[in-house]
Amino acid sequence: MGITITAIAPSLLLTTRARVTEDLGTLPAADVAFVDRLIREASAAIVTYCGRPFARETVTETVPAYGDIHLMLSRTPLVEVTAVTFDSTVVPVTDYSIANRERGLLYRRRGWQWTDQVYPGLSAADPFGDGGMFMMGTPLPGQEEPLVSVDYTGGYVLPAQNLLSAGTVSVAAADNSFNDSGSGFPATLKSGDIIETSGFTAAVNNSRHVVTGTPTTAKIQVTTALTLELAGPGRTVLVQSLPEDVEKAALEAVKTWYAERRDNANVIEKQVGPMRVRLSESELAQNRGLPSICVGLLRPWVRSARAA
């Protein structure tokens, strides 16, 4: 199995400094770089703990098939599948559909051919060329070859890609679109995504909208009937993509680690004379470095089979 990234995510950060300062207040100038580092570290720790990346990217993934009607891909949620081929054939596989975006399942009614290796049996050692029942060989379970290649886009648009309080966004009623002269919309936005807009004069323009057509960094068409507005200050376009509990986990990790420069949140008992410090012995405190609250938030998003 293998993955080749063909369009990388512009950011891997699961929260932003702006969200951190909403909770912590204005940061001292000397702490800004420190908090930025904590955001990077918290984002990486969550990816490691959950056993999966979250950022939306376009990839080519080669996977084995097991004769099932479902084929599982690793980058979820599945956003768009553009090509499927089998064993490097020039004839593409087209009779498939996305069965479950969150689990990364592609459905094929005729099934995905089992890509197992075959033990040739006794036929190769038979001087008479008659291996009998062994002529067809014996399938070797657990020895499947990664022969199915899938080109697709999967994952979430992350908070750092949102357009906040911009003065370059206008609304066109003719094609029901939001337009940014600064080309600041997320490049990985796809039809079917949901955006939430604010800062406009017309109420209908301030709402949640389903993206349609082929969005670009300069234009997003939606299914809502919009009202014409020229560009003005304070326009915000948020992509409702990354689950809020995942961003909350990143935010809480940053806040906890920031506070722990002075006080360790896992300390549950202190004693003076003779001095004694006792740390939490609960299971949630043994969480690979993430604060306990993060573990609870992230449990539904853990991909690996290990206990969370």
C-alpha positions as CSV (number, residue, x, y, z in Angstrom):
1,M,0.0,0.0,0.0
2,G,1.1,3.5,-0.6
3,I,0.0,7.1,-1.0
4,T,1.4,9.8,-3.3
5,I,0.2,13.3,-2.5
6,T,-0.6,15.2,-5.7
7,A,-2.1,18.4,-4.1
8,I,-0.8,19.1,-0.6
9,A,-2.8,20.9,2.1
10,P,-1.8,24.6,2.5
11,S,-2.0,24.1,6.3
12,L,-1.9,21.2,8.8
13,L,-3.0,23.3,11.8
14,L,-6.2,22.2,13.6
15,T,-6.8,25.6,15.2
16,T,-5.6,29.2,14.8
17,R,-4.0,31.8,17.0
18,A,-7.2,33.9,16.6
19,R,-9.2,31.1,18.3
20,V,-6.6,30.8,21.1
21,T,-6.7,34.5,21.8
22,E,-10.5,34.4,22.0
23,D,-10.1,32.3,25.1
24,L,-6.8,33.5,26.5
25,G,-7.1,37.2,25.6
26,T,-4.5,39.3,23.9
27,L,-1.1,37.6,24.1
28,P,2.0,39.3,25.2
29,A,4.2,40.0,22.2
30,A,6.9,37.7,23.7
31,D,4.4,34.8,23.8
32,V,3.1,34.9,20.2
33,A,5.8,32.7,18.7
34,F,5.5,30.3,21.6
35,V,1.7,29.9,21.1
36,D,2.3,29.4,17.3
37,R,4.6,26.6,18.2
38,L,2.1,25.0,20.6
39,I,-0.5,25.1,17.8
40,R,1.8,23.1,15.5
41,E,2.7,20.7,18.3
42,A,-0.9,20.2,19.4
43,S,-2.0,19.6,15.8
44,A,0.8,17.0,15.3
45,A,0.0,15.3,18.6
46,I,-3.7,14.9,17.6
47,V,-2.8,13.4,14.3
48,T,-0.5,10.9,16.0
49,Y,-3.0,10.0,18.7
50,C,-5.9,9.5,16.2
51,G,-3.7,7.6,13.8
52,R,-5.0,9.6,10.8
53,P,-4.4,12.9,9.0
54,F,-7.2,15.5,9.0
55,A,-6.1,18.0,6.3
56,R,-7.8,17.8,2.9
57,E,-5.4,16.7,0.2
58,T,-5.6,15.1,-3.2
59,V,-3.8,11.8,-3.4
60,T,-3.2,8.6,-5.4
61,E,-3.5,5.6,-3.1
62,T,-2.8,2.0,-4.0
63,V,-4.6,-0.6,-1.9
64,P,-5.3,-4.4,-1.9
65,A,-8.8,-5.8,-2.5
66,Y,-10.4,-8.7,-0.7
67,G,-13.2,-9.8,-3.0
68,D,-15.6,-7.6,-1.0
69,I,-18.1,-5.2,-2.5
70,H,-16.4,-2.4,-0.5
71,L,-12.9,-1.0,-0.9
72,M,-11.5,1.1,2.0
73,L,-9.4,4.2,1.5
74,S,-7.5,6.0,4.2
75,R,-8.0,9.7,3.7
76,T,-11.5,10.5,5.0
77,P,-14.0,11.9,4.6
78,L,-14.0,11.1,0.9
79,V,-14.7,14.3,-1.0
80,E,-14.2,13.4,-4.6
81,V,-13.0,10.3,-6.6
82,T,-11.6,11.1,-10.0
83,A,-10.1,7.8,-11.2
84,V,-9.8,4.1,-10.3
85,T,-7.6,1.6,-12.1
86,F,-6.8,-2.1,-11.5
87,D,-3.3,-3.6,-11.9
88,S,-2.0,-0.7,-13.9
89,T,-4.5,-1.4,-16.7
90,V,-5.3,1.4,-19.1
91,V,-9.0,0.5,-18.9
92,P,-10.4,2.5,-15.9
93,V,-12.8,1.1,-13.4
94,T,-16.0,3.1,-13.6
95,D,-18.8,1.0,-12.0
96,Y,-18.3,2.3,-8.4
97,S,-19.9,4.8,-6.1
98,I,-19.0,6.3,-2.7
99,A,-20.8,4.2,-0.1
100,N,-19.6,5.9,3.1
101,R,-17.6,9.1,3.0
102,E,-16.6,9.0,6.7
103,R,-15.4,5.4,6.6
104,G,-13.7,5.8,3.2
105,L,-15.7,3.1,1.4
106,L,-16.1,2.7,-2.3
107,Y,-19.0,0.4,-3.4
108,R,-18.9,-1.9,-6.5
109,R,-21.8,-4.3,-7.1
110,R,-19.7,-6.9,-8.8
111,G,-17.1,-6.7,-6.0
112,W,-13.4,-5.8,-6.0
113,Q,-11.4,-8.7,-7.3
114,W,-9.4,-10.4,-4.6
115,T,-5.7,-9.4,-5.2
116,D,-4.2,-12.3,-3.3
117,Q,-0.9,-14.0,-4.3
118,V,-1.3,-17.7,-5.3
119,Y,0.9,-20.6,-4.2
120,P,1.5,-22.7,-7.4
121,G,1.2,-26.0,-5.5
122,L,2.9,-29.1,-6.8
123,S,2.5,-28.2,-10.5
124,A,5.9,-26.6,-10.8
125,A,7.6,-29.7,-9.4
126,D,5.5,-32.3,-11.4
127,P,7.7,-33.7,-14.2
128,F,4.6,-34.8,-16.1
129,G,3.0,-31.4,-15.9
130,D,-0.1,-32.8,-14.2
131,G,-0.6,-31.2,-10.8
132,G,-4.1,-32.4,-10.4
133,M,-6.0,-30.4,-7.9
134,F,-2.9,-28.2,-7.4
135,M,-2.8,-26.9,-11.0
136,M,-4.9,-23.8,-10.2
137,G,-2.7,-23.0,-7.2
138,T,-3.8,-22.1,-3.7
139,P,-4.8,-18.5,-2.6
140,L,-2.7,-17.1,0.2
141,P,-4.8,-15.0,2.6
142,G,-2.9,-12.1,4.1
143,Q,-0.7,-11.9,1.0
144,E,-2.8,-9.4,-1.0
145,E,-1.1,-7.2,-3.5
146,P,-1.9,-3.4,-3.6
147,L,-3.2,-3.5,-7.2
148,V,-6.1,-1.0,-7.0
149,S,-5.1,2.6,-7.6
150,V,-7.5,5.4,-6.7
151,D,-7.1,9.1,-7.4
152,Y,-9.2,11.1,-4.9
153,T,-9.5,14.0,-2.6
154,G,-10.1,13.4,1.1
155,G,-10.0,15.1,4.5
156,Y,-11.2,18.4,5.9
157,V,-10.7,22.1,5.1
158,L,-8.9,23.4,8.1
159,P,-9.6,26.6,10.1
160,A,-6.5,28.4,8.9
161,Q,-8.0,28.4,5.4
162,N,-11.1,30.4,6.4
163,L,-11.4,34.0,5.1
164,L,-11.9,36.3,8.1
165,S,-13.1,39.9,8.2
166,A,-12.0,40.5,4.6
167,G,-12.8,43.6,2.6
168,T,-12.5,42.0,-0.9
169,V,-15.6,39.7,-0.9
170,S,-18.7,40.7,-3.0
171,V,-21.9,38.9,-3.9
172,A,-23.3,38.3,-7.4
173,A,-27.0,37.6,-7.7
174,A,-26.8,36.6,-11.3
175,D,-25.0,33.3,-10.6
176,N,-25.6,33.2,-6.8
177,S,-21.9,33.4,-6.0
178,F,-19.5,34.9,-3.5
179,N,-16.5,36.5,-5.2
180,D,-13.1,37.4,-3.7
181,S,-10.9,39.8,-5.7
182,G,-8.0,38.6,-3.5
183,S,-8.5,35.0,-4.4
184,G,-8.5,33.9,-0.8
185,F,-11.1,31.1,-0.8
186,P,-9.8,27.6,0.0
187,A,-8.3,25.9,-3.1
188,T,-9.6,22.5,-1.9
189,L,-13.2,23.6,-1.6
190,K,-15.6,21.2,-3.4
191,S,-19.2,21.0,-4.5
192,G,-21.3,19.8,-1.5
193,D,-19.2,21.6,1.1
194,I,-21.0,23.9,3.5
195,I,-19.9,27.5,4.1
196,E,-21.1,30.0,6.7
197,T,-21.0,33.7,5.8
198,S,-21.3,36.9,7.9
199,G,-20.7,40.6,7.7
200,F,-23.0,41.3,4.8
201,T,-25.9,43.8,4.7
202,A,-28.6,41.5,3.2
203,A,-29.8,38.8,5.7
204,V,-30.0,36.1,3.0
205,N,-26.2,36.5,2.4
206,N,-25.5,35.9,6.1
207,S,-26.2,32.2,6.4
208,R,-25.1,28.7,5.8
209,H,-24.8,27.7,2.1
210,V,-24.2,24.5,0.2
211,V,-21.4,24.9,-2.4
212,T,-22.3,23.9,-6.0
213,G,-20.5,24.0,-9.3
214,T,-16.8,24.1,-9.4
215,P,-15.5,26.5,-6.8
216,T,-12.2,28.4,-7.2
217,T,-10.1,30.6,-5.0
218,A,-12.0,33.6,-6.5
219,K,-15.6,32.4,-6.8
220,I,-17.9,30.1,-4.8
221,Q,-21.3,29.4,-6.2
222,V,-24.0,28.2,-3.8
223,T,-27.5,26.8,-3.9
224,T,-29.0,29.9,-2.1
225,A,-30.6,32.7,-4.0
226,L,-28.3,35.6,-3.0
227,T,-28.7,39.4,-3.1
228,L,-26.2,41.6,-4.9
229,E,-23.6,43.3,-2.7
230,L,-20.4,45.1,-3.5
231,A,-17.2,44.4,-1.7
232,G,-17.0,45.9,1.8
233,P,-15.1,45.5,5.1
234,G,-15.8,42.8,7.6
235,R,-16.9,39.9,5.3
236,T,-16.2,36.4,6.7
237,V,-16.5,33.1,4.9
238,L,-16.1,30.0,7.1
239,V,-15.9,26.5,5.7
240,Q,-17.9,24.1,8.0
241,S,-15.6,21.2,7.5
242,L,-13.4,20.2,10.4
243,P,-15.4,18.7,13.2
244,E,-15.7,21.2,16.1
245,D,-14.6,18.7,18.7
246,V,-11.3,18.1,16.9
247,E,-10.6,21.8,16.8
248,K,-11.7,22.1,20.4
249,A,-9.2,19.4,21.3
250,A,-6.4,21.3,19.6
251,L,-7.5,24.5,21.3
252,E,-7.6,22.9,24.8
253,A,-4.2,21.3,24.3
254,V,-2.7,24.7,23.5
255,K,-4.3,26.4,26.4
256,T,-3.3,23.7,28.8
257,W,0.3,23.6,27.7
258,Y,0.5,27.4,27.7
259,A,-0.7,27.4,31.4
260,E,1.7,24.6,32.3
261,R,4.6,26.8,31.9
262,R,3.7,27.7,35.5
263,D,1.4,24.9,36.8
264,N,1.1,21.3,35.7
265,A,-2.6,20.5,35.2
266,N,-2.0,16.8,36.2
267,V,-0.9,17.8,39.7
268,I,-3.7,16.8,42.1
269,E,-1.9,17.1,45.4
270,K,0.8,19.4,46.8
271,Q,2.3,19.3,50.3
272,V,4.8,21.5,52.0
273,G,7.2,20.3,54.6
274,P,8.4,17.8,53.6
275,M,7.5,18.8,50.1
276,R,5.4,16.3,48.1
277,V,3.8,16.5,44.7
278,R,1.4,13.8,43.4
279,L,0.2,13.5,39.8
280,S,-3.1,12.1,38.6
281,E,-3.0,8.3,38.2
282,S,-6.2,8.1,36.2
283,E,-6.3,6.4,32.8
284,L,-7.1,9.7,31.2
285,A,-4.0,11.2,32.5
286,Q,-1.9,8.6,30.7
287,N,-2.8,9.9,27.3
288,R,0.4,10.2,25.4
289,G,1.0,13.9,26.3
290,L,-2.5,15.2,25.5
291,P,-4.6,16.8,28.2
292,S,-7.4,14.6,29.5
293,I,-10.1,16.7,28.0
294,C,-8.6,16.2,24.6
295,V,-8.7,12.4,25.0
296,G,-12.5,12.5,25.6
297,L,-13.0,14.8,22.6
298,L,-10.9,12.7,20.3
299,R,-12.1,9.2,21.1
300,P,-14.6,9.1,18.2
301,W,-11.9,10.1,15.8
302,V,-9.2,7.5,16.7
303,R,-8.5,5.5,13.5
304,S,-6.1,2.8,14.9
305,A,-7.2,-0.4,16.6
306,R,-5.2,0.4,19.8
307,A,-7.1,1.4,22.9
308,A,-7.6,5.1,23.2
